[in-house]
Amino acid sequence: MNLKVLILAWWSGTRLWPLSRKNYPKQFIKLKEFDNISFFEKCVKRANKITIKENIFIITNKDYKFHCMNQSNIDEKNIIIENQARNTLWAICLWIEKWNDDDDIYIVLSSDHIIKNEEKFVEMINHSIDSAKNSIITFWIKPNKIHTWYWYICFENNWNFPHNVISFKEKPDEETAKSYIEKWYYWNAWIFMFSKKIFLYELEKNNKEYFELIKDWTSKNFEKLPNLSIDYGLLEKSNNIKITPLDIYWNDLWWFEAFLEFFNEHNIITEFSEVWWKNNFIIQTNKNKEIAFIWVDDLIVVDTNDALLISKRWETSKVKNILEILKGKNKYQTDYWTTVYRPWWSYTIIDEWKWFKTKRLTVLPGKKLSSQLHHHRSEHWVVVSGTAKISLNDKEILLAKWESTYIPIWTKHRLENCWKIDLHLIESQIWDYLEEDDIVRYEDEYGRK
């Protein structure tokens, strides 16, 4: 029997805009307040305490694949790409169908959770392995406050371990949530454990129509699957679900109120100037900017280089409405930061106008950009750190620190970092059209077109 871990890493984090963007969502962001380690990296380290590296798998989409590769030591063959988002039930099915051993135990983790006392967490997983051979195990957390956004679970509170589940309760109102806590209901932590045999047996028994579809993982069949979570599609229907309560700190930082709660619980102080204010909370990614409050209370402020969110407390769930407005205006801030991440690493827009754009490029050791040309712009590259290997048509040159070269329009070119330190360049683009779709790719080791 093997113990396999699946990390779900395709969350978009839309309720955390402008901190989280479509192409660089919350699970990959590194903040000073979290030791500059992303939630995804924390989750991978957590998984390494549960099983060996070869038994850790990540399911994500093509846009996030290289974030996963750059932020973990997981082999590329263990990163599963979901062509279309169909929620947690089908992501799990897609994963376990790859394996033939029905008795292996599978654990599903989310890449955006905070868990403290991980040794205790691993201990509770190990205690649940035998039960996972015959039942689907779900892990739940004892509530520490009234909350209307979490799922609650009612279970048989007896000496049997894990406990039998009686029912699931979704997002109650405040009075109902209070009564649930008084009755010792628990919160859903969205952590699951099962054998392949039991999972597919329960799916066939409780959702036979969709079970038949997953027998053949063609793209046509995949399109027929609804957007269905494991909670709705299986757990609420099955009578073979057991619960392992987790007596640890857990938080799903899905909106800014959860950040505020976490910061308060762990005495994390944000630095800004204040005059006669109370109950304000700020997250700031641009540390060169001073922010001051005067006679304002109960605000949440999220400040990035290119976007500023100001909201009353308890209202940040409406961030999705702001995103819809920005999407209607085709604003890039819905998808990207001023720093944009690529498989080779990143570029940051320093300045731009109608006829020019200046970027700072960072290329990781051993990485290279695609072989490409542009129809509407020329470029000038200046190396500020490291050494660049550059191909211009059929000619290759090396540029050392402070050296530069010119890339004329319609010239086939490629940039590569062959050395063991990061390569940093300043790129100046000049011409009549400077958007990212003016790229004709000839060769690309990352499969882009």
N, C-alpha and C positions, 0 to 999 in steps of 0.2 A: 504494500500500500504506500502511495506517495501522497504528500501534502502539497497541493498546488494553490497559489495565490493569484487572483485576478484583480488588477487595479483598474478601475474605471476612470478614464482621464479625458473625457470629451465634454465636460461641463463648460457652458459658455459664460456663466457668472454675470448675466445681464443686470441683476439687481445691484451690482457693485460698480457700475459705471460712475465716474470715469476712471476708477482704479483698474477695472477689468475691461478689456476690449475683446472683440470677437476673435482677432488673430493673436491675442496674448492674454488669455483669461486668467482668472484669479489663482488657479492651482499652480501656475508657473511663475507668478510674481514673487519677487524677493524684496521684503521690507525690513528696514532696520529693526523695527519692533519685534520681528520674528527671527532675529539673528541673521538676516540676509540669507535665509534658507527657505526655499519655496515649500508650499504645502505638499506639492507632488514629491519633492525630494524627501521630505519628512515621511511620507507614506512609503516610499521605496525602502528607506532605512527601517521602517516598521516591519515591512514584509520580509526583509533580510533576517529579522529576529525570529520569524515564524518558520521559514524554510530556506532551502539553498537557492542560490541565484538562478540556476537553471530551471527551477520550478516557479519562477515569478513571471507573470505575463501582464501585458498592458493592452487594453483595448481603447482605441482612440480613433481619430479621423486623419485624413491625409495632411490637413493643415497643422495638426499638432504633433505629428509623428516625430519631427526633428527636434521639437522642444523636449519630448520624452527621451530621445537619444542623447541630447546634449546635457540633460539634467540627471542622467542615471547611467549605471554601468550595465544595463540590461541589453542583451544581444538583440540586434535588429529582427532576427527570426522570431523572437518572443513578443514582438509588438504587432498586434492584430489591428488591421485597418477596417473600420466599418464604413462601407460606401455610402450608406444612408442612415441617418439617426432614427432609431426605432425604440429608444428607451431601454431600460435595464433588463427586462425579461428576455428580449431577443439578443442583446449583447451577451448575456450569460449563455444562452443556447448556442450562439455562434462559436463561443469559446469551447464549451465542453464537448461539442460534436467533433472536435479535432482529435479527441482521445478515445482509445479503445478500452481502457481499463475501467470497468464499471465500478470498481471498489475504491478507486482513488478518492480522496477527500478534497473538496474545493472550497476555498474561502474567497469571498468577494469583499473588497475594500473600496472606499471612495477616496479619490486623490486630493480632496479639498477639506478634510477633517483635521481638527486638532485633538490629539489624545495625549493625556498626561499619564504617568505611571504605566509605561508600556510593558514593563516586566510583568505587572499584574494582568495586563491585557493578554499577553502571550500565554500566561498561566491559565487564564479562563478558556482560551481557545484549546489548549491541550486537554483540559478537563472535559471538553465537549466533543472530542473526536469520536469516541465510541458511540455516542448518541447520534452523531451525524451519519453513521452508517445506515441507520434505519429511519431517520426523520430529518426534515429540514430545520436547521437551527437558525434562529434570528437573535441578534444581540441587541439589548435595550438598556437604556440609561434611566436611573432614578431621577425624576424631575427635581430641580432646585428652585423653581418658581413657576407661576402660572404662565403658560404660553399657548397661544391660539394657532400657531403655525405648524406645530409638530403633530405627528401621529402619536396616538396613545394605544396601549395594549392592555387588555384585561387577561390575567392568567391565574392558574390555580396556585395560590400561595401556600404550598405545603412543603414537605421535606423531600419530595422527589426532585431530582435534578437531572437535566434541565426541566423547567416547569412546562406543563401543558398550556397551550394558548386557548383561551376561550373566545376572544373576539378582538378585532382591530377597530379603532375609533379615529376618524380622520378630522384634523383641524377643527376642534370644537370652539364654541364661543367661550367667553371668559368665565361665565358662571359654570358651564359644563366642565371646562378644564379644571376649575377649582374642585369640583366634586370628584373628578377622576383622580386628582392627586390625593384627596382625602381617602379614596378607596384603594390607594397604593397601585395605581396604574403606572406604567413606565413609558418613556419616550422611545420612539424608533431611532436607532443609530444607523440604519441602512448598512448593516454588516451581516452577511449570510454565510452559512456553512452547510455542506451536504455532499453526498456521494452522487456520481453521475446517474447511477441506477435509480436511486430514490427520486432525484429531481425529475428525470424524464418520466418515471412512472406516475408521479403526482401531476405532471403537466398533461399527460395523456388522459388520466382519470378525470381531471377537472377542466381541461380546455382542449378537448380532442380535435376540434376543428383546426386550431393553430398548430397542434402537435403534428398533424399530418403534413402541414406546409413545411415545417422545418426539417423533415426527413430529406428534402431535396433543396440544398441551399443555392438555388439558381437566383439570379437577380430578379427574374420575373416573380418568383414566389416571395422573395424578400419584400418587394414593393407591395404585396398584398397584406403584409403584416401591419397591424395598427400600432400607433404610438402607445405602447403598453408597458407599465412598470411591473416589476415582479410582485409588488404589493397587490395591485389590482388583478393582475393576470393569473396569480397563483396563490399567494399567501392567504388572501381573504377567502378563497374558495376551498382550500385544503383543510382536512381535519387531522393532518399529521405534521403540525408545526409546533415546535418547542422553543422556549425562550431561555436564554442564558443572560441574566441581569449582569451588567458591568458596573462594579463599584469603583469607578475611576472618573477622572475629569474628561468630558467629551464636549466638543462644540462644533457645530456646523456653521461656519462663518458665511452665511448666505446673504446677509444684508448688513448695513452699517451699524444697526443696533446691536447685532451680535459681536461686532468688533468692539463697540463701547463696553459691552458686558465683559468681554474677555480682558480688555485693558484694565477695567476697574478691579476685576477679581485678582489680577496679577500685578497690580500696582505699577502699571506701565504709564509713564508720564510723557505727554506730548508737550513740546516747548513752543510757546508763543507768548506775546504780551497781552495783558488783560487789565481793564479798568472797569470796576463795578459790573461784573458779569457773573453768571452761574450756569452750570450744567451745559456748557458748550463742549463740543468734541471735534477734533481736527485730525485728519490724516493728510500729510504733506509729503510729496515726492520730490519737490524742488526745494532743497534745503537752503538755497541762496536767497529765497524770498522771505521777507518778514511779514507775518500776519498778526494783526491786532484786533481785539474785540473791545468795544465801548458800549455799555448799556444794551447789550443784547443777551438773551437767555435761550437755552434749550435749542441750540442750533447744532447741526452736523455739517461740517465743512470738509470737502475733499478737494485738494488742490494739486493739480498736475501741471506739467509744462504747457499743455495746450487746451485744458478744460478746467472749469471750476464749478463744483456743485455746492449749493447752499440749500439746506432743507431744514424744516422743523423736525425735531425728534419725533419718532414713531410714524413719519410720513415717507421714509426713504424707499418703501416698497413701491412707490409710484415712479421710481427711476425708469421703469420700463416704458412709461408714457412719454418721458423725455426722449428716450431712444427712438421711439416711433416717429416723433416729430423730426429728429435729426436725420433719420433714414430718409424721410420724405424730402429733405433738403439736400440729400446726397453728401452729407458731411463725413469726411474721412474719419473723424474722431469716434464714430460708432465702431469701426473695425480696427484702427491702428493707433499707436502712439506716434509721437515724433520720432521715437526709436522703433524701427521695424525689424523684426527678427526673421532670418532666413536660415536654411540648412547650414550654410557656411558661417553664420552668426548674425551680424546686424549692421544696419546703417541708421544714422541719425541725421535728420534734416537740420542744418545749422541756420540757413537763410535761403530765401527764395523770392523771386519776382517773376514777372511775365517772361523775361528772356534769359533767366539764369536760375540755377539751383545749386546749392553747396551742401555736401554731405560729409559726414565722418564715417568711414567704413572700418569695421573690425572683422578680420578673417582669422578663424581659429587655426591652430597648427594642423597641417595635413589636409586642410580643406581648400576647395577651389570653386570659383564661380563658373557658371556655364560658359561655353564658347558661344559668342553672340555678336550681333551688330545692331546698330540703330539707324533708322531712316531719317530721323528728325533732330538729332543732336550730336554734337561733338563733346569730348570729355578731356579733362586734364587731371592727371593723378599726381599727387605729391605724397611720398612716403614720410611719415613722421615717426614711426617706430617699427623695427623689424626690417625684413628684406622681402621684396616682392618679385615673383617670377611672372613675367608678362609675355603673352603671345600676341603678336600683331601680324595678322595674316600668316605667313609662313616663317616669320622671324621671332626669335625668343630673346628677351633681354632680362637682366637682373637690375633691380633698383634698390639701392641701399638707403639708409636714413637720410632725409633732406634732398634726395634726388627726385626727379620728376620726368613725366613723359606726356605726350599729347596723343589722343585717340581721335583721328579724324572721323567725320561722318561716313557711314557705309564701310567701315573697316572692321573686319572680323577680329575679335580680341578675346582674351581670357586672362583672369587674375588668379594667382595661386600662391598659397603659403606653404612652402616645403619644409619649414623649419619648426623648432619646438617652442617658440614663443609666439604670442599673438602678433598679428600684423595690423597696423593702423595707417590709414591713408586719408587724405582730404581729396574729395572728388568734386570738381567744378564742371557743371553741365551748362552748355550754351547752345541755343538755337531757338527754333520757333515752336517746339512741342516737347515738353519735359515730363510726361507722365510715364508710369511704370509699364504700360502696355506697349510702348515702343521698344520691344525686344524681340529679335528674331534669334531663336536658339538653334544651335547646330548639334552640340553635345552637352548633356547634362547628367551627371552621375546620380542625381536625386529624382530622376524620372519626370521632371517638369517639362511642359511643352510651351 
